Amino acid sequence: MNTIPALPTTPLAVRTVEYVRACETESVANHSIRSYLFAELLAVHEGLRPSVDFDADLLFFACVLHDLGTSPAASGNQRFEVDGADLGAAFLTDNGVDTRRVDLVWEAIALHSSSGIAERRGTLAYLTRKGVALDFGAGSEFVTDTQADALHSGYPRLQMVTSLVDEIVRHAARSPHNAPRYTIAGELVRERDQDGHATTLEQAALTSRWGE
């Protein structure tokens, strides 16, 4: 396989992309969409079957909605991962998705930055976290250059890492509850406060497979 998956075209899938693009910066929205496409490529690579091993619709929702907590639409009084999970759950509930499926998406979004935990909470949470990580270049050896070029041509990076860090730090500044020490947000805030130096995440991106 040397092609990339297509985005689903159901009415709710289309509304989901429109909602995310209305809430997030273009670079973060592109990251969210690429995370889904990477997750789908990983599923194929690992022999995981849609409708058997995971729900493809829920994987789309979890990946595409996973960074809503970085947007101005977030409540701003809890960790961005939880804010995003709440926003994603509310969006899906308002669009008629049943509670059981919404809860699975909520969990996958809330845990997308929790290494070692998401991987233990089922295939949906596992693929969501891995799809996000793949967009930072982690574990991307199985992705061909042709696939990567197609992904980035359709959904450019636009200095995604710095843009995402900016949004996480902005969200953290809204409440002392948003960035506890040793969380991703807490560490990004701490690093940004050190003489304006680039964070470890931004520095790592410069030498990663995809760059910024």
N, C-alpha and C positions, 0 to 999 in steps of 0.2 A: 504494500500500500504506500503510494507516494503522493496521495492527495490529502486534503483536509476535509473534515466533516462540514456539512452545511448547517446553518442555524435552523431550528424548527420554524415553521411558518404558520402555526396555529394562531388564532386571534389573540390568545393570552400571551403567547411567546412574543408576538409583535408588540403588544402593549407593555410587556416587561422591558424590552429593549428601549422603547420610547420613554418609559418611566425612569429608567436608570440614566439615560442620556439627559433627561430634564433635570435630574437631581445632582449628577456628578460632573466633574470636569471631563473633558473629552479624553484626556490621557487615562484617567482612572476608569472611565466607562470602557474604553478599548481594552484595558487590562482585564476587566471583569469578563468581557466576551472572549478574549484569548484564553483566559483560565478555563472556560468551558471547553473550548476547542482542544486545548492541551489535555484536559481530563478525558475527553472522548478518545483522543489518540492513545492515551495511556491505557484506557479500557481495552481497546483493540489489541494493543501490544501485550497485555497481560491475559488476554483471552476471556475477559469479563463480558458477559452477554447482556444487552439491554432486555428488559422484561423478564429476565431470568435471574441475573446476579444484581441488577440495580434498575431503578426506574429512571429512564432517560429524561423524562420531563422534569423530575425533581432535581436531577443533576444540573440541568439547564438553569432552573430557578435558583438553586443554591449558589452556583458559580456566578451567574450574572448579577444577582442581588447581593453578593457577599460583602461589598464595600460601601453599602448605603450609609453605614454609620460614620463615614468620613464626610458626608454631605451636610449642607446647612439644614436639610430636612430632619436630621437627627435631633433627638430631644436634648442632647448635650449634657446629660447628668449621670451618665454611666459609661462604661468602657465602649469604645467604638464597635467592637465585635458584637456586643449585646444590643447596642442601639441599632446596628445593622440587621441583626436577627429579628428584632421587634418590628422594624419597618418592613422587612421582607415578609414576615408573617402577616402583618396587617394588610399589605398589598394583596397577598394571595387569598386571604380570607375574604377581603372585599370583592375578590373576583371569583368567588364560589368554590375555592379549593377546600376539601374537607379537612377537619381538624387533625386527623392522624397524619396526613401527608404534610400539612403545614408544620406540624411539630418536628418531623424529620428534617425539613429544610431549616427550621429555626436552629436545631442542634448543629447541623453541618455548618451553618454560617457562624454561629457563636464559637465553634471550635476551630475555625479555619486557620487560626494562628497558633493553635495549641499542639505543638509537636509531641508525639508520643501518646496523646489522648485521642485526637481525632481518628487516628489509625485503628483504635480499639472500639470505635463506636459504629461499626458497620461500613458497608461498601460506599454508601453515599457520602458519609463524612470523610472517609479515606480518599475517595476520588476528588472531592471538593478541595481538600487540603493539598493534595498532590498537584491538582491542576493549577492552583494558585502558585505553589512552589515552582512548578515548571516554567511559569512566566517570569520567574527570576533566574531561570537557567538551571535550577537544581535537578539533577537526575535526567537531563534532557538528551542523553547520548542516543537513545532510540529514535529521536525525532530527526528526520532527514533535513538537509539544507533546503531542499525543494519545498518541503512542508513548512519549514520555518519562514522561508521567503514569502510564501503565499499568505501565511498568518499575518506577518508584519506588513505586507503590502495592503491587505484588506483592513487591518486595524493597527495603524502605526503606533509606535511606542511613545513618541512625543515627550521624551524625558520623564517617563512614567514614574520611575523610582523617586526622583526628587518631588514630583507633583504629589505622589501618594504620601510621602513623608510630610510635606507641607500641610496636607489636609488632616493627617493624623495629629500633628502638633497643634494645628488650629482647633481641632475638636477638643484636644486635651486642655487647652487654655480656657474652655468654657466652664469647667468645674473641677475642683480638686479630686472628685471621685473618678475622673476619667482616665487618669494615668498613674495608677499605683506603681511604686518601684518594682522593677524586675518584670513588669509586663512590657510588651513591645512598645506601647505608647509611652510608658514611663521612661524606658531607656532612650527612645528617640528624643523625648523632651530634654532629658539630661544631657545627651550628646549635642543637641542643637544649642544648648545654653553654654557650651564650652567654647567661647571665643568665636562662635559662628562657624566652626569647622564642619565639614561634611560628616554626616553620621556614618557609622560602620556599614549600614545597609547601602548607602549611596556609594561609598568607597568600593564595596564589594561588586556593585553593579558595573563599575568601570572596567573590571577585568572579567566579568561573566560572559557567557557565550552570546547573550543578546545585547549586552551593554545597557545603556539607559533606556 
